[in-house]
C-alpha cells in the first residue's frame, strides 16, 4: 500500500484524509472561468483562460470556514495539498460524495496537482472551504 503522506505537503487533517482508500485532497480555492483560453496545433499560440476567484461566504457569523455557492457550470479548483515527488505519478479521482451531488472532475494522471476542472450539475452545489473533493488512488514511479 502506498503511503501518500510522504509525497504531499499542505495536508489539512491527515486522520480524516486517510480514512478510506487512497488519500483525500481538499479544496483551497474555486475559480470561475471569465475569458477563453486558446489551444493550437503547435503550442505557439497557447493561452491560459482568464480566471477569477469565486466569491465565498460564511453561513453563520461565528463560522470559521466559508462556503462557495456554485451554480451549474464549469469551474477550476485548487487544492490545499501539493505533490513533492517528481519521480512519481498519481491518479486523482472525484470522491463519491461529490459524484452523488451531481458534480465531478475528470480522472487525472499527474506528477503535480494543477487546477482541476470541476463540472457542477443543474441544481448547483455548496462546497465548504477545505472540503474533501478528490482522492489520490494510484501511484507509480515514472
C-alpha positions in Angstrom: 0.0 0.0 0.0 1.3 3.5 -0.9 2.0 5.9 2.0 0.7 9.0 0.2 1.6 11.4 3.0 5.3 11.0 2.2 4.6 12.7 -1.2 2.4 15.5 0.0 2.6 18.9 1.6 -0.2 21.1 2.8 -2.2 18.3 4.4 -5.2 19.7 6.3 -6.2 16.9 8.6 -4.3 13.6 8.0 -6.6 11.3 10.0 -9.7 12.3 8.0 -7.9 12.4 4.7 -6.6 8.8 5.1 -9.9 7.2 6.3 -10.8 5.5 3.0 -8.9 4.1 0.1 -6.2 6.4 -1.1 -5.7 9.9 0.2 -8.4 12.6 0.1 -7.5 16.0 -1.4 -9.1 19.2 -0.1 -10.3 22.3 -1.9 -8.4 25.6 -1.2 -10.0 27.8 -3.9 -12.6 27.8 -6.6 -12.2 29.8 -9.7 -14.7 31.0 -12.4 -13.5 30.9 -16.0 -14.1 34.5 -17.1 -12.4 34.6 -20.5 -11.5 32.0 -23.1 -8.1 30.3 -23.4 -6.5 29.3 -26.7 -5.3 25.9 -27.9 -3.5 25.4 -31.2 -1.7 22.6 -33.1 1.9 23.5 -32.4 1.7 25.2 -29.0 3.0 28.6 -30.2 -0.4 30.2 -29.6 -1.4 28.5 -26.3 -3.0 31.0 -23.9 -4.4 30.3 -20.5 -8.1 31.1 -19.8 -8.8 34.1 -17.7 -10.0 33.1 -14.2 -11.2 34.9 -11.1 -11.6 33.6 -7.6 -15.2 32.7 -7.0 -16.8 34.5 -4.1 -17.3 32.6 -0.8 -19.1 33.4 2.4 -19.7 32.2 5.9 -23.1 30.5 6.5 -23.1 31.9 10.1 -21.2 34.8 11.5 -19.4 32.6 14.0 -18.2 30.0 11.4 -14.5 29.5 10.9 -14.8 28.5 7.3 -16.6 29.9 4.2 -18.7 28.2 1.6 -18.7 28.5 -2.2 -22.2 28.6 -3.7 -21.7 27.2 -7.2 -24.4 27.3 -9.9 -24.5 24.8 -12.7 -21.4 25.2 -14.9 -17.6 24.8 -15.2 -15.1 25.9 -12.6 -11.5 25.3 -11.7 -10.4 24.2 -8.2 -7.1 24.5 -6.4 -6.1 22.0 -3.8 -4.5 22.8 -0.4 -2.2 19.9 -0.9 0.8 19.7 -3.3 2.9 16.8 -4.5 6.5 16.8 -3.6 8.0 14.0 -5.7 8.7 14.4 -9.4 9.7 10.7 -9.7 6.1 9.6 -9.0 2.9 9.9 -11.0 -0.5 9.7 -9.3 -4.1 9.1 -10.3 -6.7 11.6 -8.9 -10.4 10.7 -9.0 -13.6 12.5 -7.9 -14.8 11.5 -4.4 -18.0 9.6 -4.3 -19.6 12.3 -2.1 -19.1 14.8 -4.9 -20.5 12.5 -7.6 -23.6 11.8 -5.5 -24.3 15.5 -5.5 -24.1 16.0 -9.3 -20.5 17.3 -9.6 -17.3 15.7 -10.9 -13.9 16.3 -12.4 -12.1 14.1 -14.9 -9.7 11.4 -13.7 -6.3 13.0 -13.7 -2.9 11.3 -14.2 -0.4 13.9 -12.6 3.1 14.5 -11.3 1.9 17.7 -9.7 -1.6 19.0 -8.7 -2.8 21.5 -11.2 -6.0 23.5 -11.0 -8.6 20.8 -11.9 -11.8 21.4 -13.9 -15.0 20.9 -11.9 -18.4 20.3 -13.5 -21.4 21.2 -11.4 -24.9 19.8 -12.3 -28.2 21.7 -12.8 -29.1 22.2 -9.1 -25.7 23.7 -8.2 -23.5 22.8 -5.3 -22.3 24.2 -2.0 -18.7 23.4 -1.1 -17.2 24.3 2.2 -13.6 25.5 2.4 -11.2 22.6 2.9 -13.9 20.0 1.8 -12.5 16.7 0.6 -13.4 16.6 -3.1 -10.8 14.3 -4.7 -8.9 11.1 -3.9 -5.3 10.0 -4.8 -5.9 6.4 -5.7 -2.8 5.3 -7.6 0.9 5.9 -7.7 3.7 4.7 -9.8 7.3 5.5 -10.4 8.0 7.4 -13.6 
